[in-house]
Amino acid sequence: GRFNQGFTEELIQVMHESTDLQLFDWRAGVPSSFKSVDPREAARRSNIDTILEGTSRRSHNAVRVSVRLTRVEDGSVLWSNIYTSPIKDVVDLQEQIANKVAQAVNICQAGLPAQRRLAALRGLRALG
């Protein structure tokens, strides 16, 4: 829903400002003919090295966001984390989590040659 859209937009902005990744928003940056294909296969065909994706779950007064960075080549998880927080200020929460994710992804990608630093952002899916 709205939390996921807002978080995805915040994450794109933070990643753009704080990393040197070439970042593709899955909704717009991957050819539409690939969107019905397995994400790893579509990413492989698009010469994308990693996929950043996640889910969110919300209860009455808290949200849990699970995010992972996956290597396209072999499907290995390079990084994964779960963020759980009370919902007081949704925009602030989105910003806090996006900053933590961008920082972690930047560290994971640091060992790759510059020409291999490509990521597709699939955005969050709501669970439940």
N, C-alpha and C positions, 0 to 999 in steps of 0.2 A: 503494500500500500504506500501511503504517503511517506512513512518513515523510511522505507527502502529507497524510494525515488530520491528523497532529500539526502540520504546518506550516500547514495551512489554519486550524486552531483557533487557533494562536498568532497568525497574521496577523489574524484576526477580532478577537482580544482587543487586540492592539497598535493596530489601526486604530481600534477603539472608544475606546481611551484617548487616542490622540494626534491624531485628526483630528476635524473637525466634519462629516464626511460622514454622510449617511444611508446605511448599508451594509446590503445584502441578501445573505444567504448563498443562493446559487443553489439549494442543496439544499432550503432551507426557505422562502426569501423570495419565490420566484417561483411563481405558480400552476402546479400540476402539468400543466394542459392546455397550458402553454407550453413545457414541458421537452423535448418532441419537435420543437419548431419551431426554426428557425435562431436562435441566441442573440441576434443583433442585432435580429431581428424581435420576439422575445419581450420583450427589453428595451424596445424602442420601445413595444410595447403596454402595458408596465407603467410607462411614463414614467420609465425609467431612462436616465440620460445617458451613463454610462461602464461598461465591463466590465473588470474586472481578472481576468486568467486567466494560467495558466502550465503548464509541464510540468517534470518532473524526470527526470534520468537518473542512474543510480548505477553505479559500478564497484566494484571490490573495496574500495577505501579512500577513495573520493571521491564527492561528489555535485555535480551541476550543475543549478541551478534557473534556468529562464528564465521571466521574468514580463513582462507587458505590460499597459498601460492603453490601451483602445481607445475612441474616441468612437463612440457608437451611431449618431448622425446620419449620418455619412459613412464610417465604418469606418477613419478615420485613426488611426494609432498616436500617442498623446500622449506615451508614455514606454515604454521597454523596456530591460531589462537582463538580463545573465546573471551568476549568482553561482556560482563554482566553489570548493569548499573540501574539504579532507580531512575525513573523518569521524572525529572523536575523541570528541566529546560531542554526540550527536544533538540533544538538547534545547537546548543552547547554540547550536548551528548554526542550528536553526529560529528561535530568538529573534533572533539576529544578523541573519539575512536578513529576517525579518519587520519588524524595526525599520528597516532600510535601505529596504525597499519602502514602508512607511508614510510615511517621511520624503519620499521621492520623489513619491508620490501626493499627499501634502498640498501640495507645491509646485506640482504640475500643476493641482490643483483650486483653488488660491488665487485665480485670476483669474475664477472663475465666481461669479455671484450666489449667495447662500446658498440660495435656493429651487431652484437647479439642481444642487446638489451631491449627486447621487445616484449610487451605484455598486452594481453587482452583482458579487459575488465568486464566480467559478465554481470556484475551487479548482484544485488541481494534478492533472494526469493523469500517470501514469507512462509513460515511453516505454521501449521495449526489453524 
